[in-house]
Amino acid sequence: MKKVLSIAGSDCSGGAGIQADIKTITAHKMYAMSAITALTAQNTTGVYGVIDTPPEFVGQQLDCIMNDIFPDSVKIGMVSSPLIIEKIVGKLIEYKPRNIVVDPVMISTSGNRLLSEDAMDALINKLIPLATVITPNLAEAECLSEMEIHTKEDMQKAALKLSGFYDGNILIKGGHLKSTADDLLYSNGEFIWFTGIKIDNPNAHGTGCTLSSAIACNLANGLDIKTSIQQAKNYITGALKAGLDLGKGSGPLNHHYR
């Protein structure tokens, strides 16, 4: 059985973060492990409280995992402080796991920045360089590239700017484009588009967490980056189309629709 580790924050309502990752990994018939970077009090209507995990305890979790059940891939989500990021970076360098997917959670759904300047610097200069692939959405790609993104042409320009400080695979998610939901992969100097249709479903809580975890699962299975992304996109499309409707706000996906 393939083993996949999620390093991320906990969502007590189960729609995003560690809980969405575990559901996604389990739906892919793999063994899920987690190192929790933060506890959040949140539900489908918003985030109401966050408590960061002490960095030393994040490191202790990673030691326990790496020294016993070594992962075939790693997905990294919410990392909100520079000290936590530096601890994760140190452990990744120490243990050298393969297939690292970094979902740079920097912007809240309401548009607020979630990271301090120090944490942004650590994310960009220390964590992202270790990634196999990064998966920013449009708002996060804007933040990383320091440019506005409105069109598919803008996405390509942003990918080129990101490639100036990161030479791995860059997946910019286009789910917030006006007319399409096309995603762009920039890999080894090549632009690769993954077409998608707009799905009429307001319940999209945890889509970014789910997609990045699905990519990590596919990489763990030995698939190449293009196939891993395409299969992950197919999975999340099905989870959205299933039309699960829970909660009073933007509800979660149906991770087990298959």
ChimeraX commands (.cxc) that place a marker at each C-alpha (Angstrom):
marker #1 position 0.00,0.00,0.00 radius 0.5
marker #1 position 1.29,3.46,-0.89 radius 0.5
marker #1 position 1.70,5.93,1.99 radius 0.5
marker #1 position 0.92,9.64,1.70 radius 0.5
marker #1 position 1.72,12.27,4.34 radius 0.5
marker #1 position -0.22,15.53,4.70 radius 0.5
marker #1 position 1.44,18.40,6.55 radius 0.5
marker #1 position -1.33,20.93,7.07 radius 0.5
marker #1 position -3.84,22.51,9.43 radius 0.5
marker #1 position -6.89,20.79,10.90 radius 0.5
marker #1 position -10.43,21.76,9.83 radius 0.5
marker #1 position -12.76,20.75,12.65 radius 0.5
marker #1 position -15.76,20.76,10.27 radius 0.5
marker #1 position -14.06,18.20,8.01 radius 0.5
marker #1 position -14.21,19.97,4.67 radius 0.5
marker #1 position -10.65,21.19,4.14 radius 0.5
marker #1 position -7.14,20.80,5.53 radius 0.5
marker #1 position -5.99,17.56,7.13 radius 0.5
marker #1 position -9.50,16.08,7.11 radius 0.5
marker #1 position -10.01,16.67,3.37 radius 0.5
marker #1 position -6.53,15.28,2.72 radius 0.5
marker #1 position -7.17,12.08,4.68 radius 0.5
marker #1 position -10.49,11.54,2.88 radius 0.5
marker #1 position -8.85,12.09,-0.51 radius 0.5
marker #1 position -5.94,9.77,0.23 radius 0.5
marker #1 position -8.30,7.09,1.55 radius 0.5
marker #1 position -10.52,7.44,-1.55 radius 0.5
marker #1 position -7.38,6.69,-3.59 radius 0.5
marker #1 position -6.94,3.48,-1.54 radius 0.5
marker #1 position -3.73,4.68,0.07 radius 0.5
marker #1 position -2.53,4.97,3.67 radius 0.5
marker #1 position -2.93,8.52,5.04 radius 0.5
marker #1 position -0.68,10.11,7.64 radius 0.5
marker #1 position -0.75,13.65,9.03 radius 0.5
marker #1 position 1.47,16.19,10.75 radius 0.5
marker #1 position -0.78,18.98,12.04 radius 0.5
marker #1 position 0.58,22.52,11.79 radius 0.5
marker #1 position -2.44,24.32,13.28 radius 0.5
marker #1 position -5.83,23.81,14.87 radius 0.5
marker #1 position -8.62,25.86,13.36 radius 0.5
marker #1 position -12.14,26.60,14.54 radius 0.5
marker #1 position -13.99,26.80,11.23 radius 0.5
marker #1 position -17.01,25.60,9.32 radius 0.5
marker #1 position -18.66,26.24,5.96 radius 0.5
marker #1 position -19.31,29.89,6.89 radius 0.5
marker #1 position -15.76,30.91,7.78 radius 0.5
marker #1 position -12.68,30.61,9.98 radius 0.5
marker #1 position -13.23,31.75,13.57 radius 0.5
marker #1 position -9.99,30.84,15.32 radius 0.5
marker #1 position -6.48,29.48,14.67 radius 0.5
marker #1 position -3.91,28.06,17.10 radius 0.5
marker #1 position -0.51,27.24,15.62 radius 0.5
marker #1 position 1.21,24.01,16.63 radius 0.5
marker #1 position 4.55,24.65,18.39 radius 0.5
marker #1 position 7.31,24.22,15.76 radius 0.5
marker #1 position 9.20,21.66,17.88 radius 0.5
marker #1 position 6.07,19.52,18.08 radius 0.5
marker #1 position 5.63,19.72,14.29 radius 0.5
marker #1 position 9.18,18.41,14.03 radius 0.5
marker #1 position 8.45,15.65,16.53 radius 0.5
marker #1 position 5.44,14.51,14.49 radius 0.5
marker #1 position 7.60,14.39,11.35 radius 0.5
marker #1 position 10.35,12.43,13.14 radius 0.5
marker #1 position 7.82,9.84,14.30 radius 0.5
marker #1 position 6.40,9.44,10.79 radius 0.5
marker #1 position 9.67,9.42,8.85 radius 0.5
marker #1 position 11.39,6.98,11.21 radius 0.5
marker #1 position 8.57,4.43,11.12 radius 0.5
marker #1 position 6.27,4.60,8.06 radius 0.5
marker #1 position 8.19,6.50,5.39 radius 0.5
marker #1 position 5.84,8.26,2.92 radius 0.5
marker #1 position 5.81,7.75,-0.84 radius 0.5
marker #1 position 4.69,11.36,-1.28 radius 0.5
marker #1 position 4.12,14.46,0.85 radius 0.5
marker #1 position 1.48,17.16,0.53 radius 0.5
marker #1 position 2.06,20.45,2.36 radius 0.5
marker #1 position -0.80,22.86,2.95 radius 0.5
marker #1 position -1.34,25.49,5.66 radius 0.5
marker #1 position 1.96,26.60,7.25 radius 0.5
marker #1 position 1.37,29.94,8.91 radius 0.5
marker #1 position 4.61,30.88,10.67 radius 0.5
marker #1 position 8.25,31.14,9.57 radius 0.5
marker #1 position 9.39,28.95,12.47 radius 0.5
marker #1 position 7.03,26.14,11.43 radius 0.5
marker #1 position 8.14,26.46,7.80 radius 0.5
marker #1 position 11.81,26.34,8.81 radius 0.5
marker #1 position 11.19,23.25,10.96 radius 0.5
marker #1 position 9.44,21.47,8.05 radius 0.5
marker #1 position 12.22,22.47,5.65 radius 0.5
marker #1 position 14.84,21.09,8.02 radius 0.5
marker #1 position 13.04,17.74,8.29 radius 0.5
marker #1 position 12.53,17.49,4.51 radius 0.5
marker #1 position 16.24,18.08,3.97 radius 0.5
marker #1 position 17.09,15.55,6.71 radius 0.5
marker #1 position 14.82,12.73,5.50 radius 0.5
marker #1 position 14.69,13.52,1.76 radius 0.5
marker #1 position 11.16,12.27,0.87 radius 0.5
marker #1 position 10.21,12.29,-2.81 radius 0.5
marker #1 position 7.13,13.71,-4.55 radius 0.5
marker #1 position 6.55,16.88,-2.51 radius 0.5
marker #1 position 3.39,18.83,-3.41 radius 0.5
marker #1 position 3.21,22.34,-1.94 radius 0.5
marker #1 position -0.18,24.02,-1.93 radius 0.5
marker #1 position 0.78,27.59,-0.94 radius 0.5
marker #1 position -2.18,28.56,1.25 radius 0.5
marker #1 position -1.68,32.33,1.47 radius 0.5
marker #1 position -5.03,33.98,0.72 radius 0.5
marker #1 position -8.35,33.34,2.48 radius 0.5
marker #1 position -11.56,32.89,0.52 radius 0.5
marker #1 position -12.51,36.43,1.54 radius 0.5
marker #1 position -9.26,37.75,0.07 radius 0.5
marker #1 position -7.29,38.31,3.28 radius 0.5
marker #1 position -3.60,37.45,3.42 radius 0.5
marker #1 position -2.95,34.62,5.87 radius 0.5
marker #1 position 0.85,34.87,6.05 radius 0.5
marker #1 position 3.14,37.49,7.56 radius 0.5
marker #1 position 5.98,38.90,5.47 radius 0.5
marker #1 position 8.47,36.70,7.33 radius 0.5
marker #1 position 6.39,33.60,6.65 radius 0.5
marker #1 position 6.04,34.58,2.97 radius 0.5
marker #1 position 9.82,34.91,2.67 radius 0.5
marker #1 position 10.36,31.50,4.28 radius 0.5
marker #1 position 7.73,29.91,2.04 radius 0.5
marker #1 position 9.18,31.38,-1.16 radius 0.5
marker #1 position 12.88,31.05,-0.40 radius 0.5
marker #1 position 13.05,27.86,1.69 radius 0.5
marker #1 position 10.00,25.60,1.26 radius 0.5
marker #1 position 8.94,26.10,-2.36 radius 0.5
marker #1 position 12.44,25.26,-3.74 radius 0.5
marker #1 position 12.08,21.74,-2.25 radius 0.5
marker #1 position 8.75,21.06,-4.01 radius 0.5
marker #1 position 8.16,18.71,-6.92 radius 0.5
marker #1 position 5.14,20.83,-7.86 radius 0.5
marker #1 position 3.42,23.92,-6.45 radius 0.5
marker #1 position -0.34,24.46,-6.87 radius 0.5
marker #1 position -1.30,28.12,-6.34 radius 0.5
marker #1 position -4.76,29.37,-7.22 radius 0.5
marker #1 position -5.08,32.67,-9.07 radius 0.5
marker #1 position -4.95,34.85,-5.93 radius 0.5
marker #1 position -1.92,32.99,-4.63 radius 0.5
marker #1 position -0.20,33.13,-8.03 radius 0.5
marker #1 position -0.83,36.89,-8.05 radius 0.5
marker #1 position 0.81,37.17,-4.64 radius 0.5
marker #1 position 3.82,35.07,-5.64 radius 0.5
marker #1 position 4.32,36.72,-9.05 radius 0.5
marker #1 position 3.43,40.25,-7.87 radius 0.5
marker #1 position 1.13,40.81,-10.86 radius 0.5
marker #1 position -2.60,40.75,-11.52 radius 0.5
marker #1 position -4.04,37.73,-13.32 radius 0.5
marker #1 position -7.28,38.05,-15.28 radius 0.5
marker #1 position -6.75,35.92,-18.40 radius 0.5
marker #1 position -5.07,32.73,-19.56 radius 0.5
marker #1 position -2.32,34.87,-21.08 radius 0.5
marker #1 position -1.76,36.43,-17.65 radius 0.5
marker #1 position -1.44,32.94,-16.18 radius 0.5
marker #1 position 1.36,32.17,-18.61 radius 0.5
marker #1 position 3.16,35.41,-17.77 radius 0.5
marker #1 position 2.82,34.65,-14.05 radius 0.5
marker #1 position 4.20,31.13,-14.52 radius 0.5
marker #1 position 7.25,32.58,-16.27 radius 0.5
marker #1 position 7.79,35.00,-13.40 radius 0.5
marker #1 position 7.50,32.18,-10.85 radius 0.5
marker #1 position 10.03,30.13,-12.83 radius 0.5
marker #1 position 12.52,32.90,-12.10 radius 0.5
marker #1 position 12.87,31.70,-8.49 radius 0.5
marker #1 position 11.54,28.12,-8.70 radius 0.5
marker #1 position 12.62,25.60,-11.33 radius 0.5
marker #1 position 10.11,22.84,-10.50 radius 0.5
marker #1 position 6.62,22.20,-11.85 radius 0.5
marker #1 position 4.16,25.10,-11.52 radius 0.5
marker #1 position 0.41,24.43,-11.64 radius 0.5
marker #1 position -1.68,27.62,-11.63 radius 0.5
marker #1 position -5.32,26.74,-10.99 radius 0.5
marker #1 position -7.80,28.68,-13.11 radius 0.5
marker #1 position -10.97,27.86,-11.22 radius 0.5
marker #1 position -11.64,31.57,-10.63 radius 0.5
marker #1 position -11.36,32.58,-14.29 radius 0.5
marker #1 position -14.57,34.17,-15.56 radius 0.5
marker #1 position -15.44,31.80,-18.40 radius 0.5
marker #1 position -13.44,28.59,-17.91 radius 0.5
marker #1 position -11.84,26.48,-15.20 radius 0.5
marker #1 position -8.66,25.73,-17.15 radius 0.5
marker #1 position -5.47,24.99,-15.21 radius 0.5
marker #1 position -1.95,25.73,-16.47 radius 0.5
marker #1 position 1.10,23.56,-15.87 radius 0.5
marker #1 position 4.49,25.08,-16.63 radius 0.5
marker #1 position 7.02,22.26,-16.73 radius 0.5
marker #1 position 10.51,22.16,-18.23 radius 0.5
marker #1 position 9.84,25.28,-20.29 radius 0.5
marker #1 position 6.53,23.95,-21.68 radius 0.5
marker #1 position 3.00,25.30,-21.18 radius 0.5
marker #1 position 0.44,22.51,-20.74 radius 0.5
marker #1 position -3.27,23.33,-20.38 radius 0.5
marker #1 position -5.84,21.18,-18.61 radius 0.5
marker #1 position -9.27,22.22,-19.79 radius 0.5
marker #1 position -12.18,22.34,-17.39 radius 0.5
marker #1 position -15.78,23.44,-17.39 radius 0.5
marker #1 position -17.44,25.66,-14.81 radius 0.5
marker #1 position -19.48,23.43,-12.51 radius 0.5
marker #1 position -22.62,24.99,-11.06 radius 0.5
marker #1 position -21.96,24.09,-7.44 radius 0.5
marker #1 position -21.46,26.73,-4.73 radius 0.5
marker #1 position -20.13,24.06,-2.36 radius 0.5
marker #1 position -16.41,24.13,-3.06 radius 0.5
marker #1 position -14.91,24.16,0.44 radius 0.5
marker #1 position -11.57,22.35,0.39 radius 0.5
marker #1 position -11.10,22.07,-3.38 radius 0.5
marker #1 position -7.46,23.22,-3.24 radius 0.5
marker #1 position -6.59,20.82,-0.43 radius 0.5
marker #1 position -8.32,17.98,-2.25 radius 0.5
marker #1 position -6.63,18.61,-5.61 radius 0.5
marker #1 position -3.13,18.82,-4.15 radius 0.5
marker #1 position -3.69,15.64,-2.13 radius 0.5
marker #1 position -4.97,13.81,-5.21 radius 0.5
marker #1 position -1.85,14.89,-7.13 radius 0.5
marker #1 position 0.31,13.58,-4.27 radius 0.5
marker #1 position -1.53,10.25,-4.43 radius 0.5
marker #1 position -0.96,9.93,-8.16 radius 0.5
marker #1 position 2.73,10.81,-7.83 radius 0.5
marker #1 position 3.03,8.17,-5.09 radius 0.5
marker #1 position 1.66,5.67,-7.61 radius 0.5
marker #1 position 4.55,6.48,-9.95 radius 0.5
marker #1 position 2.58,8.51,-12.49 radius 0.5
marker #1 position 4.28,11.40,-14.29 radius 0.5
marker #1 position 3.37,14.97,-13.40 radius 0.5
marker #1 position 0.99,15.53,-16.36 radius 0.5
marker #1 position -0.95,12.31,-15.77 radius 0.5
marker #1 position -1.01,12.95,-12.01 radius 0.5
marker #1 position -2.59,16.37,-12.53 radius 0.5
marker #1 position -5.08,15.19,-15.14 radius 0.5
marker #1 position -6.30,12.32,-12.97 radius 0.5
marker #1 position -6.52,14.62,-9.94 radius 0.5
marker #1 position -8.54,17.12,-11.96 radius 0.5
marker #1 position -10.88,14.33,-13.09 radius 0.5
marker #1 position -11.32,13.27,-9.45 radius 0.5
marker #1 position -12.15,16.74,-8.16 radius 0.5
marker #1 position -14.55,17.34,-11.06 radius 0.5
marker #1 position -16.47,14.25,-10.04 radius 0.5
marker #1 position -16.44,15.28,-6.38 radius 0.5
marker #1 position -17.94,18.65,-7.33 radius 0.5
marker #1 position -20.49,17.19,-9.74 radius 0.5
marker #1 position -21.74,14.83,-7.01 radius 0.5
marker #1 position -23.54,17.84,-5.53 radius 0.5
marker #1 position -23.11,17.21,-1.80 radius 0.5
marker #1 position -24.90,19.96,0.16 radius 0.5
marker #1 position -23.91,20.25,3.83 radius 0.5
marker #1 position -23.76,23.30,6.08 radius 0.5
marker #1 position -25.02,26.86,5.87 radius 0.5
marker #1 position -22.18,28.26,3.75 radius 0.5
marker #1 position -19.84,26.92,1.05 radius 0.5
marker #1 position -20.04,23.23,1.83 radius 0.5
marker #1 position -17.54,20.39,1.37 radius 0.5
marker #1 position -17.02,18.06,-1.58 radius 0.5
marker #1 position -18.14,14.44,-1.75 radius 0.5
marker #1 position -14.70,12.84,-1.51 radius 0.5
marker #1 position -16.13,9.32,-1.76 radius 0.5
marker #1 position -18.40,9.84,-4.76 radius 0.5
marker #1 position -16.74,6.92,-6.55 radius 0.5
marker link #1:1,2 radius 0.2
marker link #1:2,3 radius 0.2
marker link #1:3,4 radius 0.2
marker link #1:4,5 radius 0.2
marker link #1:5,6 radius 0.2
marker link #1:6,7 radius 0.2
marker link #1:7,8 radius 0.2
marker link #1:8,9 radius 0.2
marker link #1:9,10 radius 0.2
marker link #1:10,11 radius 0.2
marker link #1:11,12 radius 0.2
marker link #1:12,13 radius 0.2
marker link #1:13,14 radius 0.2
marker link #1:14,15 radius 0.2
marker link #1:15,16 radius 0.2
marker link #1:16,17 radius 0.2
marker link #1:17,18 radius 0.2
marker link #1:18,19 radius 0.2
marker link #1:19,20 radius 0.2
marker link #1:20,21 radius 0.2
marker link #1:21,22 radius 0.2
marker link #1:22,23 radius 0.2
marker link #1:23,24 radius 0.2
marker link #1:24,25 radius 0.2
marker link #1:25,26 radius 0.2
marker link #1:26,27 radius 0.2
marker link #1:27,28 radius 0.2
marker link #1:28,29 radius 0.2
marker link #1:29,30 radius 0.2
marker link #1:30,31 radius 0.2
marker link #1:31,32 radius 0.2
marker link #1:32,33 radius 0.2
marker link #1:33,34 radius 0.2
marker link #1:34,35 radius 0.2
marker link #1:35,36 radius 0.2
marker link #1:36,37 radius 0.2
marker link #1:37,38 radius 0.2
marker link #1:38,39 radius 0.2
marker link #1:39,40 radius 0.2
marker link #1:40,41 radius 0.2
marker link #1:41,42 radius 0.2
marker link #1:42,43 radius 0.2
marker link #1:43,44 radius 0.2
marker link #1:44,45 radius 0.2
marker link #1:45,46 radius 0.2
marker link #1:46,47 radius 0.2
marker link #1:47,48 radius 0.2
marker link #1:48,49 radius 0.2
marker link #1:49,50 radius 0.2
marker link #1:50,51 radius 0.2
marker link #1:51,52 radius 0.2
marker link #1:52,53 radius 0.2
marker link #1:53,54 radius 0.2
marker link #1:54,55 radius 0.2
marker link #1:55,56 radius 0.2
marker link #1:56,57 radius 0.2
marker link #1:57,58 radius 0.2
marker link #1:58,59 radius 0.2
marker link #1:59,60 radius 0.2
marker link #1:60,61 radius 0.2
marker link #1:61,62 radius 0.2
marker link #1:62,63 radius 0.2
marker link #1:63,64 radius 0.2
marker link #1:64,65 radius 0.2
marker link #1:65,66 radius 0.2
marker link #1:66,67 radius 0.2
marker link #1:67,68 radius 0.2
marker link #1:68,69 radius 0.2
marker link #1:69,70 radius 0.2
marker link #1:70,71 radius 0.2
marker link #1:71,72 radius 0.2
marker link #1:72,73 radius 0.2
marker link #1:73,74 radius 0.2
marker link #1:74,75 radius 0.2
marker link #1:75,76 radius 0.2
marker link #1:76,77 radius 0.2
marker link #1:77,78 radius 0.2
marker link #1:78,79 radius 0.2
marker link #1:79,80 radius 0.2
marker link #1:80,81 radius 0.2
marker link #1:81,82 radius 0.2
marker link #1:82,83 radius 0.2
marker link #1:83,84 radius 0.2
marker link #1:84,85 radius 0.2
marker link #1:85,86 radius 0.2
marker link #1:86,87 radius 0.2
marker link #1:87,88 radius 0.2
marker link #1:88,89 radius 0.2
marker link #1:89,90 radius 0.2
marker link #1:90,91 radius 0.2
marker link #1:91,92 radius 0.2
marker link #1:92,93 radius 0.2
marker link #1:93,94 radius 0.2
marker link #1:94,95 radius 0.2
marker link #1:95,96 radius 0.2
marker link #1:96,97 radius 0.2
marker link #1:97,98 radius 0.2
marker link #1:98,99 radius 0.2
marker link #1:99,100 radius 0.2
marker link #1:100,101 radius 0.2
marker link #1:101,102 radius 0.2
marker link #1:102,103 radius 0.2
marker link #1:103,104 radius 0.2
marker link #1:104,105 radius 0.2
marker link #1:105,106 radius 0.2
marker link #1:106,107 radius 0.2
marker link #1:107,108 radius 0.2
marker link #1:108,109 radius 0.2
marker link #1:109,110 radius 0.2
marker link #1:110,111 radius 0.2
marker link #1:111,112 radius 0.2
marker link #1:112,113 radius 0.2
marker link #1:113,114 radius 0.2
marker link #1:114,115 radius 0.2
marker link #1:115,116 radius 0.2
marker link #1:116,117 radius 0.2
marker link #1:117,118 radius 0.2
marker link #1:118,119 radius 0.2
marker link #1:119,120 radius 0.2
marker link #1:120,121 radius 0.2
marker link #1:121,122 radius 0.2
marker link #1:122,123 radius 0.2
marker link #1:123,124 radius 0.2
marker link #1:124,125 radius 0.2
marker link #1:125,126 radius 0.2
marker link #1:126,127 radius 0.2
marker link #1:127,128 radius 0.2
marker link #1:128,129 radius 0.2
marker link #1:129,130 radius 0.2
marker link #1:130,131 radius 0.2
marker link #1:131,132 radius 0.2
marker link #1:132,133 radius 0.2
marker link #1:133,134 radius 0.2
marker link #1:134,135 radius 0.2
marker link #1:135,136 radius 0.2
marker link #1:136,137 radius 0.2
marker link #1:137,138 radius 0.2
marker link #1:138,139 radius 0.2
marker link #1:139,140 radius 0.2
marker link #1:140,141 radius 0.2
marker link #1:141,142 radius 0.2
marker link #1:142,143 radius 0.2
marker link #1:143,144 radius 0.2
marker link #1:144,145 radius 0.2
marker link #1:145,146 radius 0.2
marker link #1:146,147 radius 0.2
marker link #1:147,148 radius 0.2
marker link #1:148,149 radius 0.2
marker link #1:149,150 radius 0.2
marker link #1:150,151 radius 0.2
marker link #1:151,152 radius 0.2
marker link #1:152,153 radius 0.2
marker link #1:153,154 radius 0.2
marker link #1:154,155 radius 0.2
marker link #1:155,156 radius 0.2
marker link #1:156,157 radius 0.2
marker link #1:157,158 radius 0.2
marker link #1:158,159 radius 0.2
marker link #1:159,160 radius 0.2
marker link #1:160,161 radius 0.2
marker link #1:161,162 radius 0.2
marker link #1:162,163 radius 0.2
marker link #1:163,164 radius 0.2
marker link #1:164,165 radius 0.2
marker link #1:165,166 radius 0.2
marker link #1:166,167 radius 0.2
marker link #1:167,168 radius 0.2
marker link #1:168,169 radius 0.2
marker link #1:169,170 radius 0.2
marker link #1:170,171 radius 0.2
marker link #1:171,172 radius 0.2
marker link #1:172,173 radius 0.2
marker link #1:173,174 radius 0.2
marker link #1:174,175 radius 0.2
marker link #1:175,176 radius 0.2
marker link #1:176,177 radius 0.2
marker link #1:177,178 radius 0.2
marker link #1:178,179 radius 0.2
marker link #1:179,180 radius 0.2
marker link #1:180,181 radius 0.2
marker link #1:181,182 radius 0.2
marker link #1:182,183 radius 0.2
marker link #1:183,184 radius 0.2
marker link #1:184,185 radius 0.2
marker link #1:185,186 radius 0.2
marker link #1:186,187 radius 0.2
marker link #1:187,188 radius 0.2
marker link #1:188,189 radius 0.2
marker link #1:189,190 radius 0.2
marker link #1:190,191 radius 0.2
marker link #1:191,192 radius 0.2
marker link #1:192,193 radius 0.2
marker link #1:193,194 radius 0.2
marker link #1:194,195 radius 0.2
marker link #1:195,196 radius 0.2
marker link #1:196,197 radius 0.2
marker link #1:197,198 radius 0.2
marker link #1:198,199 radius 0.2
marker link #1:199,200 radius 0.2
marker link #1:200,201 radius 0.2
marker link #1:201,202 radius 0.2
marker link #1:202,203 radius 0.2
marker link #1:203,204 radius 0.2
marker link #1:204,205 radius 0.2
marker link #1:205,206 radius 0.2
marker link #1:206,207 radius 0.2
marker link #1:207,208 radius 0.2
marker link #1:208,209 radius 0.2
marker link #1:209,210 radius 0.2
marker link #1:210,211 radius 0.2
marker link #1:211,212 radius 0.2
marker link #1:212,213 radius 0.2
marker link #1:213,214 radius 0.2
marker link #1:214,215 radius 0.2
marker link #1:215,216 radius 0.2
marker link #1:216,217 radius 0.2
marker link #1:217,218 radius 0.2
marker link #1:218,219 radius 0.2
marker link #1:219,220 radius 0.2
marker link #1:220,221 radius 0.2
marker link #1:221,222 radius 0.2
marker link #1:222,223 radius 0.2
marker link #1:223,224 radius 0.2
marker link #1:224,225 radius 0.2
marker link #1:225,226 radius 0.2
marker link #1:226,227 radius 0.2
marker link #1:227,228 radius 0.2
marker link #1:228,229 radius 0.2
marker link #1:229,230 radius 0.2
marker link #1:230,231 radius 0.2
marker link #1:231,232 radius 0.2
marker link #1:232,233 radius 0.2
marker link #1:233,234 radius 0.2
marker link #1:234,235 radius 0.2
marker link #1:235,236 radius 0.2
marker link #1:236,237 radius 0.2
marker link #1:237,238 radius 0.2
marker link #1:238,239 radius 0.2
marker link #1:239,240 radius 0.2
marker link #1:240,241 radius 0.2
marker link #1:241,242 radius 0.2
marker link #1:242,243 radius 0.2
marker link #1:243,244 radius 0.2
marker link #1:244,245 radius 0.2
marker link #1:245,246 radius 0.2
marker link #1:246,247 radius 0.2
marker link #1:247,248 radius 0.2
marker link #1:248,249 radius 0.2
marker link #1:249,250 radius 0.2
marker link #1:250,251 radius 0.2
marker link #1:251,252 radius 0.2
marker link #1:252,253 radius 0.2
marker link #1:253,254 radius 0.2
marker link #1:254,255 radius 0.2
marker link #1:255,256 radius 0.2
marker link #1:256,257 radius 0.2
marker link #1:257,258 radius 0.2
view
